[in-house]
Amino acid sequence: MRPSSKARGQWPFTSAAGDGGSEAAGAEQALVRPRGRAVPHFVFRRRGSMFYDEDGNLAHEFYETVVTKNGQKRAKLRRVHKNLIPQGIVKLDSPPHPRGFFCDPL
């Protein structure tokens, strides 16, 4: 069965009293928009997902070779978790303009 508040376009859990469609409940759900300066629609920076190791190499994951000591000449790879430095903030390229003009980010 479909709740009546959903049929009216209201969130079903807006009020505990269950007054059933007050104007105040709809006002609480209104999307808050910043006044004044317009917010840009593009993302120009993000947090990097890669790490630097002690040698300055940049990668998502680092592995080291470990030789087994049970008499066999086999080696295993072990993932390195220590002494890694996060990449930090990465600057992204500006998005292309739909008409081909150069768009300079802020």
N, C-alpha and C positions, 0 to 999 in steps of 0.2 A: 504494500500500500504506500502511496506517495504522500509525504507530509504536506499539509496545506501551506506551510510557510515557504516550501520550495516552489509550489505552484505560483505563488505571488512574487517570486524572485527574491525572497528574503532568506537570510542565513537562518537555519532552524534553531541555533543556540544563542541568539542575540539577547534574549531576556529570560530571566528565571521565572518571572511572574506569569509569563504566558499570556500577556494582554493581546496577542494575536495581530500584530501588524501596525504598531504605532509608528508615527513619523520619526520619533527619536531613534528607533532602532535602525531605520534606513539611513539616517544622517550619520550614525556612527560608522557605517560601512562605506561611506563616500571616500573616494580615492583622494588622498591628500596630495596636492600639487604645490611645489614651491612657488612662492611669489617673487616677483622681481626678475632676477637673472635666469635665463633659460638654461636648462640642463642639457649638455651635449648628449647625443644619442650613440656615440661611439666610445669604445674603450681604447685608450692609447697606451696604457701600461698594465702589466700583470705580474704576478709573482712567478718567478722561474721555477720549473720543476726539476732542474738538474743540480748537480753538486760538483764541487771542486775537491780533488784529493790533495795529498801533501805535495805531489809533483806538479800541480797546476793543471791536471787533465780535467776536462769537463765531460760528464756523462750522467745518465739516469741511474745506473748501477755500477758498482765496482766489485771485481772478484780478484782473489789472489789464489795462486797455485799452492797446494799443500801436498807434499810427497808422503805417501803412506809408509809406515815403519814396520809393516808385517812381512818384510822380505820380498814383496813384489815391487816391481818398478812401475807402479801406477801412480798417477797424480789425480787429485780431486780439486775442484774449484770451490772455494768458500767465499761467501759474500762478505764484503767489508762494510761495517756499520760505523766504525769509529773514525775520528779525525776527518770527517767530511764537512765541508763548508757549503751552505746553501748558495745558490746562484744570486738570489736577490731579485730586485725589480728589473723586469725586461721591458724595454721600449718596443712597442709594436709599430709596424708600418701604418701610415695613414690609409684609410679606405679609399678606393678609387671613386672618383666623382662619376655619377651616372652619365654625364654628357662628355666626359673625357677631359674636363678642365682639372688643373692641379688644385688640390685641396690641402691647404697648409693647416696642420693641427695647432692647437693652442700651446 
